Amino acid sequence: MSGEKKEYPKEHIDLYQQIKWNGWGDSRKFLHQLKPSGTIAMTTADVSSVPLPSLRGFIKKELTLPGEEDKPFVLEETPSLQVENIHVDPPKQYPEFVRELKAFFLPDQLKDDKLARITHTFGKSLRDLIRVRIGQVKNAPDLIVLPHSHEEVERLVQLAHKYNVVIIPMGGGSNIVGAIEPVSNERFTVSIDMRRMNKVLWVDRREMTACIQVGIMGPELEKQLHKQGVSLGHDPDSFEFSTLGGWLATCSSGHQSDKYGDIEDMAVSFRTVTPTGTLELRNGARSGAGINYKHIILGSEGTLGIITEAVMKVHAVPQAAEYYGFLFPTFAHAVSALQQIRSSEVIPTMIRVYDPEETQLSFAWKPSKGAVSEFTSAMVKKYLHYIRSFDFKSVCLSIIGFEGPKKVVDFHRTSVFDILSKNAAFGLGSAPGKTWAEKRYDLPYIRDFLLDHNMWVDVAETTVSYANLQTLWKDAKQTFVKHFKDQGIPAWICAHISHTYSNGVCLYFIFASKQNENKDMAQYIEAKKLMTDIIFKYGGSLSHHHGVGYEHVPWMTRYATRGWINVYRSLKETIDPKDICNPRKLIPTIKEENNKEPFLFDVVNVKYPKL
C-alpha cells in the first residue's frame, strides 16, 4: 500500500463505510514500507509517511529463529483480496417481514448491498480478519437496519419476534470473540447497526448523570458531553471505533478505570428492548430492592435484547490531567510499586506497566525525534546503565496519570511519586505521557501490517490475583515461545498491566508469529487454547473486558458452574422464547455441553481447523 492520503467524500456516509472492512480502524490510516529503504512508516488522515526507523529491525530481531540472524530479512507480501473479488451468497428473501419493515423505516435505513453485509459479518479478531481477507464470508446477514430511536428498535424487535428473524446488535464492530457474527444461515438474519442512535439526550449537572443513546461512538460521546462541561471518562483501546452500547454489552473497561471505575460502575440504568417487552430501571444512587437487575443485561452481548438508551454517571471535565513516564529496573520492581500504590489511600487515575518485551516494542514504535532528543536519550541510558545498574533487557516502562482539581492532582502526584522512588523507578517526565496519549489507539494498525506480510498477532487478557500475577506472566511467556520454537516457528510475546484493583490486575498479553506453510488457522487456535488454559491454571478470569462471544464458549463450563449456566439458559428462554437474539453466544448449547455437537470455535480439533 502506498503512502498516498485518502479523503472521505463530503456527502454523508455511514460509519461502517469509513472503517476498514479488512483491517482495523480508519481506512486513511495505515503502515507501509518506504522505497527503496524498506523503512516502515505510518500515514494518517493528517500526515503522510512518518518513518518509524526502528520498527523493521525490531520485527526482524523478534521473529527470526536463532542461527538465521544473518539471512536476508524479506517481508513477504500477503495482501488481502479486494472487496469486489469476494463472493457473498445473495441475501435470503423474506417479503412479508421486509414489507412491514418498509412501512416503518425509511429506505436509507435498510441496507443489503455487498459492502454492508460483509462489514456486519465479522468483528476485528485475528480469525475474523484472516477469513474476510481470503474471502471466506459465510452466514452474512441478509439485511442491515439502522434505527434512529428507541421506538424504532421496539418496532423492529416486535417484527423479528413475529416472523422468527434472528437479530444481532452491532455497535462499532470492534469485538474480537465472535460476539457479532451470525453463526447460521438457516433463518433470515438482521444486523442492527446502532450507530445512528448517537445523541446525548440530556445532562443533569446536579445529579451528575447523562442519558445517552447507546449507538454513539467514543469520540462523539466525549465531544457532546464536553459541551456540557462533563465527561464519562471511559476510554478503552477501541475508544475511537466502539460504542456505549458495545461497552455495556461486553462489560468494558477503560484506561482510567483506576479512578472512574469500569463500565458497570458508571451505569445507572438503561432501556433494553426484548422480544417479550422493554425492560426499564429507575434512576437512583443505589437500590437494595432485591436483585440488581442491571447486571442481568450488562455483559449479555445482545443475547437477551437490544440496549437503546443508558443513564450514566458523569463527572466534571478535569481541571488538570497529567501523565508521566517511569522506568523500573525489572517487572518485579514495578509490581511491588503498583501493589503499594493500590494499598495506599491515594490512587492515580491510571497505572499501566509494560513488561520488558512490550517496553522494547514501545521504543521501536516511535518516530525519530531528532538529533538533540536522540542524544539526550542516549545519555539517560548511559546514566541508568552505569550509575543505576539498569539492564535494558529487563527495564519496564510505566505510564501513570492523574486527573481532577489541581490541588488534588498535586497531592496524589506527590504521594505516588514517593512510592515510586522507593521502588527504584526513574522518572522520565511528562513526554512519555504525552506520547502515550497521542499514540494509545495506534497499536492495532501494526497487526494489519503484519497480516499484509505473512505474520500474525493476537491477544489474550485476564484478571489475576497479585499472588499469581508474576508466576502466570512468566509461565505464559515461556510456554508460548517454547511451544512454537519447538516446531521451528519463531514466536514473540509481551504483556502489560492495564487495569488495577485492590485484589488483582488485568494482565494483557500480545503475541505474534510467522504464518505457517499451509497458511491455515492451526497456529492461532493452538495459541488461543494454550494461553487460555494457562490463564485458568493460575486462577485467572476467562476475560477481563473482551467478553465471551462464541470463541470463549468452550471454556464457560470451567469458568461458571453449570448451575449458573442453567440459570442464564432459563432466563433467555423466558425473555427470548424463539432464540432470535444473537443465538449461540455466551453459553454452550445443551448439545455442546454434553459433547453431542462440536463447539462453533473448534479448540479441540486443532490439526484440521475450520477457518
C-alpha angles and dihedrals in degrees: 000000000000126000092247113134121235129212128205117238113261095239118088117275128175121258094249088063092055097050123077112267092203102034145015129308135321112023088218092061123075147129121250141160123264116226133265096001098053090224111156114239138179126230121195136176088270107033131037127218105348105185120236095196099186101042100083092050090048092053091048093049096048100040099044121095119236110273094027097079093108095053117103111269109227123180101220111214116235103170127189122252115258115254092244089060095054118099117220120179112245115263118267116252123239104166097176093054095042092047091058091045091054090054089062106027131059118245090248090061094060119070131176102156120129098256093047092051095046093049091051096049101071143027123219106275120130089253091050093051095046091052095048093043092056092043098251096144110157129167095016111181114265095222138014117212121194109198124196101199148022089256092056091051090051091053093046094050091047090054092045090053091047094051098033093244120163113238125197121183117226123198118165093331093234096126115128104193102066096264096140100037120111106234101196140028095208094103133038105269130206125194109208107212104201098187097104088063090079110136136113099227098194143344123212108202093186096054092029094229133125133200110222137180104239099225091074116118121232100256094045091047093055091043092056094042093049089058085064092046095251140102137201093213095212109136116164123174088260092052096124094052107030135079139227089249092054090050091053095043093053102034092247127200128208134211092256095049092121088073107021101032132231123301093272089058091054098046116096101170142328144191116246123189113212131177089256098045145302119299117213135175132203119248118245145129092258143336131206093186099123128288117014094245096191089069090062089066100033108094094008092123095217093302094120101033146303122297108217108170133016135193107218135186113248134185135207115279102267116260089214132024117182127173125185138187127226135179121217121196091231143003089251091058090051094049091049091053092046093053092049091050092049092049091051125083092246116078122181121226090247138009119186123175122190120201119230095271095049090044088058090049091052090053091049092047095063126100117234113279097200135262098294094050092045091051091050091049091051091051091050091051091051091049093049092046101044102028104028096030094231115168105214091210087065106035119120126208119219130189115202124183138192127196134177139062111354095245092051092048091050092051094047093045093052093048095046094044089055091056091046093052090052088057096053095257117161115214117230096184127233098310095087089048091054091047091050091051091051097045104029095110098043105081096088089063088069088061091057090052092049092049088052088055107046096269134105139205132192141168142227127190137183146163112250135176122252088244092061100030101098096037091052091047093051097041095047093050096045094044094047096051093043092049093059100034089054085062092049092254121128115235137182131191136179137170143201137192105240105171131024135205136176091260104032149335143247107255112199121196126198117191134179142182143161118274115259124246093264091049089220131138098259094106094049093049091047090051093047093051093042095051095043093049091050091049090054090047089065097041096260124157120256088242137355097197113340096082131215111274105160099300092073095041094095089066099042096097088055091050101041126030118250088247091064092044089054090050090054092044091054091047092053092048089055098045097034107026095169093047093234097140110092095310125213095022131120099012135037121259116248089255092051090047091053095043093247095123132023122257116256087242106052109215094155103054096054096153093066104028122183114230 
